[in-house]
Amino acid sequence: MTASTRTLIVEKADTLFYEGGVDATSFADIAMAVGISRGNFYHHFKTKDDILDAVITRRIARTRDMLDAWQDQGDDPRQRIVLFIRMLIANRAKIMAFGCPVGTLCSELAKLDHAAKGRAADILGLFRDWLTGQFRELGAADRAEPLALHLLSWSQGVAVMASALRDEPFIHREVAGIEHWLANLPELSPSP
């Protein structure tokens, strides 16, 4: 029971941190969402930073799982990159309501100059490294990481604008634009 309660606390905290922000979410908010007393809550987590650490660990694991799934689903690097790009469409409702879960967490922790900001940025690093590998497979060589960062920053920009404007057609246009950009990178060709 303890492990499942702890897991439920982390899941609820993750949602509350995403939807309302880390700073604005209290122990009481999380305990209420889980349906446990504050005393029982403190049995599992002593500080909000302990919860944040568990949430970041959860997000890192979920990101790795997603990247592994994309690796298995795509027949070639371009198809795998398209899976990343289309994440904006698959998650459009939440992105329009709350922004990108990774980008918003990184931004909030940076503004707070929170000690966990580096660990949160590690999630973006997972995407960067995975995209770099895909571009490398396409033959980008020393341009692989700059291309990965360009794509990652483009997708983050789309998420910010989608959240600010609440404009679903904008997301679709931008995703189509990113896919067009990817399809027309002439210097790239799959590795033999």
C-alpha positions as CSV (number, residue, x, y, z in Angstrom):
1,M,0.0,0.0,0.0
2,T,2.8,2.4,0.8
3,A,4.5,2.2,-2.6
4,S,1.2,2.7,-4.4
5,T,0.3,5.7,-2.2
6,R,3.7,7.2,-2.9
7,T,3.2,6.6,-6.6
8,L,-0.2,8.2,-6.5
9,I,1.2,11.2,-4.7
10,V,3.9,11.6,-7.4
11,E,1.3,11.2,-10.2
12,K,-1.1,13.8,-8.7
13,A,1.8,16.2,-7.9
14,D,3.0,15.9,-11.5
15,T,-0.4,16.9,-12.8
16,L,-0.8,19.7,-10.3
17,F,2.8,21.0,-11.0
18,Y,2.1,21.0,-14.7
19,E,-1.4,22.6,-14.5
20,G,-0.8,25.1,-11.7
21,G,2.9,25.4,-11.3
22,V,5.3,24.1,-8.7
23,D,5.4,27.3,-6.6
24,A,1.6,27.6,-6.5
25,T,1.0,24.0,-5.5
26,S,1.0,23.2,-1.8
27,F,1.2,20.1,0.2
28,A,-2.4,20.5,1.1
29,D,-3.3,20.7,-2.6
30,I,-1.5,17.4,-3.3
31,A,-2.9,15.7,-0.2
32,M,-6.4,16.7,-1.2
33,A,-5.9,15.5,-4.8
34,V,-4.7,12.1,-3.5
35,G,-7.4,11.9,-0.8
36,I,-5.0,11.4,2.2
37,S,-4.4,13.4,5.4
38,R,-1.5,15.8,5.6
39,G,0.0,13.6,8.3
40,N,-0.1,10.5,6.0
41,F,1.3,12.7,3.3
42,Y,4.4,13.6,5.4
43,H,5.0,9.9,6.0
44,H,5.9,9.6,2.3
45,F,7.5,13.0,1.5
46,K,9.1,15.4,4.0
47,T,9.5,18.4,1.7
48,K,8.1,19.8,-1.5
49,D,11.6,19.5,-3.0
50,D,11.4,15.7,-2.3
51,I,8.2,15.6,-4.3
52,L,9.6,17.7,-7.1
53,D,12.6,15.3,-7.3
54,A,10.3,12.4,-7.6
55,V,8.2,14.1,-10.2
56,I,11.3,14.9,-12.3
57,T,12.5,11.3,-11.9
58,R,9.1,10.2,-13.2
59,R,9.2,12.6,-16.1
60,I,12.7,11.4,-17.0
61,A,11.6,7.8,-17.0
62,R,8.4,8.6,-19.1
63,T,10.5,10.5,-21.6
64,R,12.9,7.7,-22.0
65,D,10.0,5.2,-22.5
66,M,8.5,7.5,-25.1
67,L,11.8,7.9,-27.0
68,D,12.3,4.1,-26.9
69,A,8.8,3.6,-28.3
70,W,9.5,6.1,-31.1
71,Q,12.8,4.3,-31.8
72,D,10.8,1.1,-32.3
73,Q,7.9,2.6,-34.2
74,G,9.8,4.5,-36.9
75,D,11.3,2.7,-39.8
76,D,13.9,5.3,-40.4
77,P,15.3,8.5,-38.7
78,R,13.0,10.9,-40.6
79,Q,9.9,8.9,-39.5
80,R,11.1,8.9,-35.9
81,I,11.7,12.7,-36.0
82,V,8.2,13.1,-37.4
83,L,6.9,11.2,-34.4
84,F,8.6,13.8,-32.2
85,I,7.1,16.7,-34.2
86,R,3.6,15.3,-34.2
87,M,3.7,15.1,-30.4
88,L,2.5,18.8,-30.6
89,I,-0.7,17.7,-32.3
90,A,-1.2,14.6,-30.2
91,N,-1.0,16.7,-27.0
92,R,-2.5,19.9,-28.4
93,A,-5.3,20.3,-25.9
94,K,-3.0,20.1,-22.9
95,I,-0.4,22.3,-24.6
96,M,-2.9,25.0,-25.4
97,A,-4.2,24.9,-21.8
98,F,-0.9,24.6,-19.9
99,G,2.1,24.7,-22.4
100,C,4.7,22.0,-22.8
101,P,5.1,20.1,-19.5
102,V,8.9,20.1,-19.8
103,G,9.3,23.6,-21.1
104,T,7.0,25.1,-18.4
105,L,8.7,23.2,-15.6
106,C,12.2,24.3,-16.8
107,S,11.0,28.0,-17.2
108,E,9.4,28.0,-13.7
109,L,12.4,26.5,-12.0
110,A,14.8,28.8,-13.8
111,K,12.7,31.9,-12.7
112,L,12.8,30.6,-9.1
113,D,16.5,29.8,-9.4
114,H,15.6,26.4,-7.9
115,A,18.2,23.8,-7.2
116,A,16.3,21.3,-9.4
117,K,16.4,23.4,-12.5
118,G,19.4,21.4,-13.9
119,R,17.6,18.1,-13.4
120,A,14.5,19.4,-15.1
121,A,16.7,20.6,-18.0
122,D,18.0,17.1,-18.3
123,I,14.6,16.1,-19.7
124,L,15.2,18.6,-22.6
125,G,18.7,17.0,-22.9
126,L,17.1,13.6,-23.4
127,F,15.2,15.0,-26.4
128,R,18.3,16.9,-27.7
129,D,20.4,13.8,-27.5
130,W,17.8,11.5,-29.1
131,L,17.2,14.0,-31.9
132,T,20.9,14.4,-32.4
133,G,21.2,10.7,-32.9
134,Q,18.4,10.7,-35.5
135,F,20.0,13.6,-37.4
136,R,23.3,11.8,-37.2
137,E,21.7,8.7,-38.8
138,L,20.5,10.9,-41.6
139,G,24.0,11.9,-42.3
140,A,24.2,15.3,-40.6
141,A,27.5,14.5,-38.9
142,D,28.7,17.7,-37.1
143,R,25.5,19.5,-37.8
144,A,23.4,16.9,-36.0
145,E,23.3,18.6,-32.6
146,P,22.6,22.1,-34.0
147,L,19.8,20.7,-36.1
148,A,18.4,18.9,-33.1
149,L,18.5,22.1,-31.0
150,H,16.9,24.0,-33.8
151,L,14.0,21.5,-34.0
152,L,13.7,21.4,-30.2
153,S,13.6,25.1,-29.9
154,W,11.1,25.4,-32.7
155,S,8.8,22.9,-31.0
156,Q,9.1,24.7,-27.7
157,G,8.2,28.0,-29.4
158,V,5.1,26.4,-31.0
159,A,4.1,25.2,-27.5
160,V,4.5,28.6,-26.0
161,M,2.6,30.3,-28.8
162,A,-0.2,27.6,-28.7
163,S,-0.6,28.2,-25.0
164,A,-0.6,31.9,-25.3
165,L,-3.0,32.1,-28.4
166,R,-5.1,29.0,-27.8
167,D,-5.0,28.6,-31.6
168,E,-5.2,24.9,-32.7
169,P,-4.9,25.7,-36.5
170,F,-1.6,27.5,-35.6
171,I,-0.3,24.2,-34.2
172,H,-1.3,22.3,-37.3
173,R,0.3,24.9,-39.6
174,E,3.5,24.9,-37.6
175,V,3.7,21.1,-37.5
176,A,3.2,21.0,-41.3
177,G,6.0,23.7,-41.6
178,I,8.4,21.7,-39.5
179,E,7.7,18.5,-41.5
180,H,8.3,20.4,-44.7
181,W,11.6,21.8,-43.3
182,L,12.6,18.2,-42.4
183,A,11.6,16.8,-45.7
184,N,13.6,19.4,-47.6
185,L,16.9,19.2,-45.8
186,P,18.8,18.2,-49.0
187,E,22.1,17.6,-47.4
188,L,20.8,14.8,-45.3
189,S,20.4,11.2,-46.4
190,P,20.1,8.0,-44.3
191,S,23.3,6.3,-43.4
192,P,24.0,3.1,-45.3
